[in-house]
């Protein structure tokens, strides 16, 4: 006779799903009987029916436990994500950029907002001001960051031949 191992649910307390599985046939014998077209004798029908009923009840118990564990697992994921966010916020407080003095941050902002970096200066200044309250105040308090106007000019198709001709003339001279 074959007996099924129990399924441990909790490694701390040792809780496991109750199992009264003690089938009269091993899995191999059951599979063999199914393949060979075996028909149980009248004396076996009651015990096979009992095993079927008990096994069906245990499958339902497993399904219920799986649903309960899935809910617990989802809660654990949510709680872990909240904790991770909380830890990240505390880590951000320790960031070295928070300890930079006003004048150094202002110089960095000026450097980044120039044409040299091929970044769109107005958008860069606006974005810097959105980072945090301190950066917002620095960008607003610094007129030098706002002293230029960036106007993107795309070449107009009808003027391109004239521009190319002018460039050739300039190169010849």
C-alpha positions in Angstrom: 0.0 0.0 0.0 1.3 3.5 -0.9 0.8 6.5 1.3 1.2 10.1 0.1 3.6 12.5 1.8 2.0 15.4 3.6 2.4 19.0 2.3 4.1 21.3 4.7 2.7 24.8 4.6 4.7 26.5 7.4 8.4 25.8 7.9 8.2 27.6 11.3 5.3 25.7 13.0 5.3 22.6 10.8 1.6 23.1 9.8 0.7 20.9 6.9 -2.4 20.1 4.9 -4.3 17.2 6.5 -4.1 14.1 4.4 -5.9 10.9 4.8 -4.7 9.6 1.5 -4.0 6.0 1.8 -5.1 4.6 -1.5 -5.4 1.0 -2.1 -3.4 1.2 -5.3 -0.1 2.8 -6.0 0.0 5.4 -8.8 1.6 2.9 -11.1 -1.0 0.2 -10.4 -3.8 2.8 -10.9 -2.3 3.9 -14.2 -1.8 0.3 -15.3 -5.5 -0.5 -14.5 -6.7 2.6 -16.4 -4.6 1.6 -19.5 -5.7 -2.0 -19.5 -9.4 -1.2 -19.3 -9.7 -2.8 -15.9 -13.2 -3.0 -14.4 -13.4 -3.2 -10.6 -15.2 -6.0 -9.0 -18.4 -5.2 -7.0 -16.5 -5.7 -3.8 -14.0 -3.0 -4.8 -16.5 -0.3 -6.0 -17.2 1.0 -2.4 -13.6 1.4 -1.5 -12.7 3.0 -4.9 -15.7 5.3 -4.5 -14.6 6.3 -0.9 -11.0 7.0 -2.2 -12.4 9.1 -5.0 -14.7 11.1 -2.7 -11.9 11.6 -0.2 -9.4 12.6 -2.9 -11.9 15.1 -4.4 -12.4 16.7 -0.9 -8.6 17.0 -0.5 -8.3 18.6 -3.9 -10.9 21.2 -2.8 -8.9 21.7 0.5 -5.8 22.3 -1.6 -7.6 24.8 -3.9 -8.8 26.7 -0.8 -5.4 26.7 0.7 -3.8 27.8 -2.6 -6.3 30.8 -2.8 -5.5 31.7 0.8 -1.8 31.5 0.2 -2.1 33.6 -3.0 -3.9 36.3 -1.1 -1.1 36.2 1.6 1.6 36.3 -1.1 0.0 39.3 -2.8 -0.1 41.1 0.5 3.5 40.2 1.2 4.5 41.7 -2.2 2.5 44.9 -1.5 4.1 45.2 1.9 7.5 44.6 0.6 7.1 47.2 -2.2 6.0 49.7 0.4 9.0 48.9 2.6 11.3 49.2 -0.4 9.9 52.6 -1.3 10.2 53.7 2.3 13.9 52.5 2.4 14.6 54.3 -1.0 13.2 57.5 0.4 15.5 57.3 3.5 18.4 56.5 1.2 17.6 59.5 -0.9 17.9 61.7 2.2 21.5 60.5 2.5 22.3 61.5 -1.1 25.5 63.6 -1.4 23.8 66.1 -3.7 21.6 67.2 -0.8 24.7 68.5 1.0 26.0 70.6 -1.9 26.0 74.3 -1.1 23.7 76.8 -2.9 26.6 78.4 -5.0 27.9 75.0 -6.2 24.4 73.8 -7.3 23.9 77.2 -9.0 27.1 76.8 -10.9 26.2 73.2 -12.0 22.8 74.5 -13.1 24.4 77.3 -15.1 26.8 74.8 -16.8 24.0 72.4 -17.7 21.7 75.2 -19.0 24.2 76.5 -21.6 24.3 75.6 -25.3 27.6 73.7 -24.9 25.7 70.6 -23.8 23.4 70.5 -26.7 20.5 70.3 -24.3 17.5 72.5 -24.8 18.3 75.2 -22.1 14.8 76.4 -21.3 13.5 72.9 -20.9 16.5 71.9 -18.8 16.0 74.9 -16.4 12.3 74.0 -16.1 13.1 70.4 -15.4 15.7 71.3 -12.8 13.1 73.4 -11.0 10.8 70.4 -10.8 13.2 68.2 -8.9 12.5 69.5 -5.4 11.6 72.7 -3.6 15.2 73.7 -3.0 16.1 73.3 -6.7 12.9 75.2 -7.6 14.0 78.1 -5.4 17.5 78.1 -6.8 16.3 78.2 -10.4 13.8 81.0 -9.7 16.3 83.0 -7.7 18.9 82.9 -10.5 18.0 85.3 -13.3 21.1 84.2 -15.2 19.4 80.9 -15.9 16.6 82.7 -17.5 18.5 85.4 -19.4 18.5 83.7 -22.8 15.6 82.7 -25.0 16.0 79.6 -27.0 14.1 79.7 -30.3 14.5 76.5 -32.4 14.6 77.4 -36.0 14.1 74.7 -38.5 15.4 75.3 -42.0 12.6 76.3 -44.3 12.6 74.2 -47.5 12.2 77.2 -49.9 15.2 78.9 -48.3 17.6 75.9 -48.2 19.0 76.4 -51.8 19.7 80.1 -51.0 21.4 79.2 -47.8 23.5 76.5 -49.5 24.5 79.0 -52.2 25.6 81.5 -49.6 27.7 78.9 -47.8 29.5 78.1 -51.1 30.2 81.8 -51.7 31.6 82.2 -48.2 33.8 79.2 -48.6 35.2 80.4 -51.9 36.2 83.8 -50.5 
